[in-house]
Each structure stands twice: as C-alpha cells, then as structure tokens.
Amino acid sequence: MLAGKILSDDLIRVWVDDPKLRALVFAFLRSPSGQDQLRRNEYGTVQQHLEPPHVADLRIPLPDDTEKPAGLLETVTAALDARERAIAMATTADKQIIELLEGENR
C-alpha cells in the first residue's frame, strides 16, 4: 500500500505479526482510548510530535483469547478491505478524469 508513496520521516510503523492482533491494535489505536493515550503528553488541539517511544509505551488491552472478539476482527478486516478498494477506485477515477480532460484538450 505504501509502495511508490512519499512519506514523512515522522511516520511511525507499528508492526504486529499476528493478523488477528494486528486488527485489534489497529482498532484500538483508532478508538477514543487509543487516541487519548497517543495525546497524553500533549495539550491543546494539535499533536506537536509523536516519537516511537510514545507509541511503544501505549497500554493496549488485548484479550487472552483472540477468538473472543471475532466480530470486531471481522468488522476491522472488512473496513480495511473496503478502504483499500475505495483507494484503488479513487485512483482509477483520477486517472480516467485526467485521460478524459487530456482528450478534450486535443
């Protein structure tokens, strides 16, 4: 997904080997509780800078049994798949509109 993209040196990659745990971590980081933890050392409305140690120190509540939140895992996985499809469709639409406009200008 990041191939061919220009990224900031402020990007922090969180790597989780287990796909089930990866989905749970993703869902938690997007949740209000996860966002509160990410912003715990900040005040105001702007996150000035987030360092890898800030992310490494997060307390992420994970169940002992990863089968327990199966519904959540399915929802997160479906949402991520839908997001990927939407990005691909938007990229295709962008290319098509450029081709259309270039054809009109000839």
N, C-alpha and C positions, 0 to 999 in steps of 0.2 A: 504494500500500500504506500510506502514511503519512497519507493524507487523513483528516481528522476525528480524528486522534490528538493527544494532549497529549504533548509531548516535552520533555525536559530541555534546558536551554541547554548542557549538556555533550555533546550529540550532535555527532559529527563526521561529516560526509558525505564519502565518498570517491567522486569522480566519474571514471569511465573511459568514454570514448565508445565504444570498440570492444567489442562484446558478448563476443567471444572473450577479449580481455584482461581484461575485467571479471570473467568467470568464473574466470580464473586468479588474479587478485588476490584475489577472494573466497576461493577455496580456500586460497591462501597465508596470508591473514590468520587463517583458522580453524585452520591447521596448527600443530603444536608450534613450528616455527621462527618462524612469524609471531607467535605469542603470546609467545615468548621475546623477540623484538625489541620488541614493544609494552611489555613489562615490564622492559626492560633497565635503566631508570633507577630501578627500584623494588626494594625488598627486603621480605621477609615475604610474606604471602599476599593482601594487599589492595592493589589498584592505587588509589593515592590520587587522582590526577588525570592525565588524558592530554590533552595540548594538540595542536592541529593541527600545530605544527612537529615533534612527536614522530612523528606519522603520516607527514608529508612526508619525513622523514629515513629512513624504512624502506628497506632494501635488498631489493627483490623480484626474485628471479631469474626472468626471463622469457625464453623461448626466442626465437631469431631467427625461427623458422618456427612460427607459431601453429597450423599444421595438425598439427604433430608430436604434441602432447598431445591429439589428438581424443577419445580415450577418456575422459580426465579432464574435458574440456569437456562431453561428453555426460552424464557422471555428475553433475557440478556442476549443470548445467542441469536435469536430471531431479530432483535433490534439491530445488532451489529451487522448481520447479513443484509438487512433492509437498508442500512446506512451505506454499505458497500455498493449495493445495487443502485441506490439513488445517486451516489457519486459517479458511478460509471455512466448512468443515464444522462446526468447533467453534463458530463464531459463530452459525450456523444452529441448532445444537443448543441453545446458550444461549437463543436467542430462543424456541425451541419449549418448553423446560422452563419458562421464565417464563410463557408463554401457558398451559401446562398447569396450573401451580400457581395462576395467577390464576383460571382456570376452576374449579378445585376449591374456591377460597375464596368463590365467589359463592353 
